[in-house]
């Protein structure tokens, strides 16, 4: 890392207990699902006659209650990556990446939305150049860049072109977001498992199958540093606030807190691999999910259903949560502040999701279970809702449905149907306008990624 890059990373910043084992029987409340129902410099455009459709009823599964849908990827090609623009719905853009080696920047709003922005007024932008499936895709925190990571070991980056032919468009105009300029293709260490943009500047981190962690400076694409300490695939990474450090996790059970500017780690802890154990088994000891609370408390989920809470900055385990079924992977973790930051963080809970079909809600302070949200099949992903509905979460399931829950009590509020197979991803954003069908203070949108290659949308 050059001194200039080190200064940039620094300038981007502005700002002991015994283990407690929680079992499923300790959960205060259990609620069942009630069954209600390019290697080129600029992008390629889709054909002008491309006209997506929503089927009235899928070949299998439940009839669709989706508000609309976008069918861009090759039919039968799974969508592995989904992200919304950080200022959604201004602009109302999303990015998906899939098994067909292509990513798209598109507007998910159906034509019935009307106004300046919808699926018809914003022609999808096709991002090409990968030679294998795209596993992750993300907008930068200022929304000016979009990056994709593939199983071809490449990270490709595009940048928004706001001024063309001497004309600068207003950000409210779809034309201001129509062109995305290809910036660079970055070679990483094998399959790219995750991407994480720095919260304050154009620095991009990636974790790879070969256990390496990479950081690049954009738009130059210069490699700032390559971090090596894991011995198996790096499965997750987060910039803890305020962004001076990088926290990464691996299938070798290690959790590492890095100082990227120095290129060294501040701690390395083995989270699920016990001392003196005969053999490391990634299907048992591997870390599969990672989350961090506003207080700095870290949650790690394992391939064997266990969750551990880790205190920063020393990496010590303070609680063990054994609520999920063994031999089932913890696919998602998220901290949620149900009180919106009031009362000194006393409203913070941890929500976990697993392939056992269960989502648990834990008090982040005591580790006590507050509720369980039961699904009929494996849960693949989940995402919390933005304020003022920060008490809601929507989950994606392999049964083809998504579900919106009230985390305060575990009550199922809505089931979203329309996918014929597994739902692999979910994102939630504010709606541009209109009333909420669920009576929420503001209408919100649920957007999905399906294994059949479709992205559907629902109003909540």
N, C-alpha and C positions, 0 to 999 in steps of 0.2 A: 504494500500500500504506500502510495506516495504521500509526502507531508501535506500536499494540497488536499488529497482525498481524505486524509486523516482529519484535517481541519474542517472539511465539509461535513464529515460524519458528526464531529463534535458540535458544529454550528447548527446542525439539524435539531439539536435539543434546545428547548426553551425552558423549557421548564424541567420453654421446652416442655413438651407434654408427652405422656405415654401414648402408644398406639391404641386407638379405639376401634374395635372391629364391629361394624354394623352389619347385621344379617337381615335377610328379607323379612323375617318375622317381626323385626323392630319397626317396620314402616307403620306410621300412624293410620294411614288411610289407603285403601286399594279401590281403584275405580276401573271397572271393565268398560271396554268399548261397547256401547249399546247397539251397535250395528246400524245406526241411522246413517240413514244415508245422505404467399407466392414467392417463389424466389423472384419476385418482381418488386419494383419500387412503390407501386400503389396497389390498391385493392382491386379485386375482380368483382363485377356486379352480377347479380342473378338475372336471368332472363326477365324481360319486362312482363311476360305473360305468366310468371310464376304466381299462382293463386292458391295459397293454403286453404284447407277446409277442415272443419271439425265434423267428425262423424257423429251421427245422432246416437249411435250405440256401438261400442267397441266389439271386436270379434269375440273377446272374452272379458270377464270382469263385469263391473257394474256400469250402467248407463252413465254417460258423461253429464256432469253438471257444470262444466267449465264455461267461463265467459268467452273464451277464445283460445286460439292456439297458433303456434308458429312451427311450420314443418320445413326446415331448411336442410337438415342433415340427411344423408342417404338413408332411405327406409331400412330399418333393421340395424342401423348403426347406433350403438348406445351413446348417449351424451354423458360424458364423465365429468365435465367441468361446467359450472354455472356461476356467474357473479353479476351483480347489478352495479351500475355506475354509482360512485360514492355520493353524488348529489341527487340521486333518483328521488322524485320524478322530474328534476330539472337539470339535465335532460332525462327522459324516461328510456334509458338504454340498458341493455343487458349484453353479456357475452357468453357464448357457449363454445365448448370444444368437445370433439367426439372421436369415436372409433374410426370414422372415415378420414382422419388426419387433417380435418379442416376446422376452423373456428369461424364464428360469425358475430359481428356486432349488429344488433337489431333492436327495433322497438317492439316490445311484446303487446302493446295495447291494440285491441281489435279495431277494425274500421268503425264499429258502432260507437266508439269513444268520441269520434268527431274531433273538431279542433285541428290545430296545426300538427299535432303529433299522433300518429297511429301507424299500424303496420303497413298501410298503403302509402302514406305520405313520406315515410322514411324507408327507402329501399335498403335491404340488408347489405352489409359490407362483408365480403368473403375474404378471410385471412388464410393464406395458403403457405406452403413451404415445408411443412413437416412431412416426414416419410413414415410415420407410425402414429398410433393413437395419441391424441392430446389428453393428458391426464389432469391438467390444471390450467386455469386462465384467470386473470385478474386485472382490474383497472388500478392504476396508481392512485394514491390517496387524493391527488388533486384532479383526477379524472382525465388528465391530458395524455397518458400513456395506457396502452394495454399490452399485456405480456401473456404468452402461452408457453407451457412446458410440455414436452412430449416424451413418449417412450423411445424416441429416436435419440435421446440424450441432448436435445437442443432446446434452447429458450429463444423465442423470437419476440421482437418488440416492435410495436407501431406507435406513432405519435399523431395526435390530431392536427390537421391542417386547417387553421381558422381563416387565414387570408389567402385568397386565390385571385390571380389576375388583377391584383391591386384592390380587390374588394374584401373588406372585413365584415363578416356577418355577426349579427347579434347572437348571443348564446341561446336565446329563446327560439331562434330559427333553426329548423332541422338542417338547413344547408350548412350551418356552422359546424355540424358534426358528421357531415357526409363523407369527408375524405380523411383517411388514416394512412399516413406515410410510413412505409417500412423503414425501420431504423437500423436494425442489426440482428444477426443470428449468432447466438452465443453457444459455445460448446461446453457442456457440463459433463459430470462424471457418470454417464449411464442414464438409465431411466430417471426422469425428473418426477419426484413424488409430490412436491409442494413448491409454491412460490409465495413470497411475502415481500410486499413493498415496505420500505421504511416509512414511518408515519409522517416525517417532516421533509422528505426530499426524494429525488430520483435515484435512490439506491435500491437494488433488487437482490433479494436473497433466494436461494434455491437449495433444496435437499435432494440427494440422489441415491439411487440403488447401490452404488459403490461405497456408501457411507460418507461421502464428502459433502461439505456445505460450501457454497459459492456465494460471493458478493460481487456485484458489478455496479459501476457508476454509469448512469445514463445521462445524455444520449451517446456518449463516446463508446460505451460497451467495454471500457477498460476493466479488467479483473482487479478488484481491490484487494481481495484475499481469498485463499482457499483454506478452509478450516478442517482439520483432520484429527479426530479423536474416537469417533464411533468405529465399530468393527463390522456392523451390518447396516442394512438399508436405513437411511434417515427418513423417518416417517412424518415428522411434524416440526414446525419452527414458528417462533413468535418473537417480535421485538417487544420486550416488557417496557412499560412507560418508565422514563420519558424517551427511550429509544437508543440509549448508549450501549445497550447489551443485546445479545441475541441468545434465545433459549431454544435448544434443539433436542429432539428425542429420537430413539432408534429401536429397531427390533432386537438389538443386543441388550436391551433393558436400561441403557444409559441415558441419563438426562444431563446435558452440559450447558452451563451458562458461560457464554463467550464474551470477551472484550474484543470486538472486531478490529478496533483501531490498533490494538497491540498484537492481534493474531493469536491470542492465547486464551485459555479458559480460566474462569474464576472458581468454578467448582465442577466436578464430575461425580455423579452419584449413580449407583446401580439401584434402580427403584424396585424391581420385582424379582431380580435374581438373587436368591439368598446366599450369604457367605458360605463357603465350603460345599455348595451344591455340586453334585458330580458332573453335571453337564448343562450348558446353556441351551434352552429350547425356545426359539423365537415364537413358537405357537403357544407357549405358556408364559414366558417372561417378557416377550416383546411389548414395547409401548406402541399403542395404536392410535391414541388420541391425547390431546394436550389443550389446556385452557389456563388462563390466568385471570385472577380477580383484580379489581381496582386496588385492593390492599396489597397486592403482590403475592397472595397465596396461589400456589400452582396446583392444578389437578392433572394427574396422569392416569390414563385408562389402559388396561392390558388386553392382550389377546386371549386371556383366560378369565375375563369377567371381573377382575379386581380393579379397584380404584384406590389411589393413594394421594393424599394431600401433602404437599411439600412446602416447607417454609423457606422463603428467600431471606438473606442472600446465601445461606450456607448449604442449602439443598438437603435439609433434614426432614424425614418423614414425621408428620405429626398426627396423622390419622389414616386408618385403613378402612375402606368401605367394601364389604363383601355382600352386596345385595343381588348382583346379577348371577345368572347361572354360570357354573364353571364350563370351560370349553366353548364359551360364546364370547365373541370379541366386543369390546366397548368401542363403538363406532363414532361416538360424538360426546363431547363435554362442553358445557357452556355455563358461565356464571351470569346470573341475572339479578339486578337490583330491583326488587318488586316495589320499593318505595321511592324510586327515582332519585336516589342519593340523599334522601332525608334520613334523619336519626343516625347519622354517623355510620352508615353501612350496615345497620342491623337488619335490613331487609334483603341482604344478599343470600341467594341460594345457588346451589350447584345442581344442574340437570344433566343426567347421563342417559345415553341411548345405546342399545346393544342389539346384536343379532338374535338375542333371546326373545325379542319382541316387547321388551319392557323399557320404559323410561322412568327413572326414579328422580324425585326431588329431595335434596338434602339441605338442611340448614348448614350454611357455610361455616358458621362459628362452632356449632356443637357436633356436626356430622349426623345429627338425628334425621331419620327419614320422615318426610312430610306427606308424601303421596307417591303412588305408582300409577303410571298411565299404560294400560295394557293394549297391545296391538296383536292382531291375528297372525302376524309373520314378522320377519326380521326388520328392524328399523335401520335404514341406511344413512340417514342424515336428518338434521334438525336445525332450525334457526329461530332466534328470538325476534319478536316484533319491535319496531321502533316506538318511542314515546309518541303519544300518551298511552299506548297499549303495551308498555314494557312488561306487563304481567302475562302476556300471551306467548306461546311458542307453537310453531308448526313443524310437524314431523313427516318424513317420507318413509314409505314402507314398501316391501317387495310384493305386497298384495295388490299393487296398482293404485293405492289411494294415498292421499295426504290428509292429515288431521290437525286441526287447530284446537289447542287446549288452554285452559286457564290454569297457570302454574300455581296459583294461590291455593287451589283446592283440588286440582287434578281433573276438573270437569271437562268433558269433550264438548266443544262448542259447535264444530262443523266438520264434516267429512267432505273432501274434495276428490271427485272421481273423474275418470276419462281416459286413464292410461290402461292399455291392455296387458301390460306386464309391470315389472318392477320400476319403481320411481327411485332414481339414483341421486337426485339433488333437489334442493329447495332454496329459494330466496324470498324475502319479504320486503316490500317497500311501501311507502305512502302512495295512495292514489292521487292523481292530479285534482280530482274533484269528486263530487257525488256523495251520497249518504252511504253509511255502512249497513249492509244487510244484517249484521249481527248487533246493530245498535251501538257500535263503538263511537267514541268522540269524533274520530276521523276515519274515513274509509281507507282500507289498506289492500294491497295486492299480494297474492301468493303466486309465485312462478315456479315451475317445476322443470326437471330434466328427466326424461324417460329412456328406458333401455331400447325402445322402439325408434328413437330418434326425434321425438316430438317434445316441444316445450309448451305447456299449457298454462293458462292464467285464470285465476278466480278472484272475485271481489269479496272482501270480508269486512 
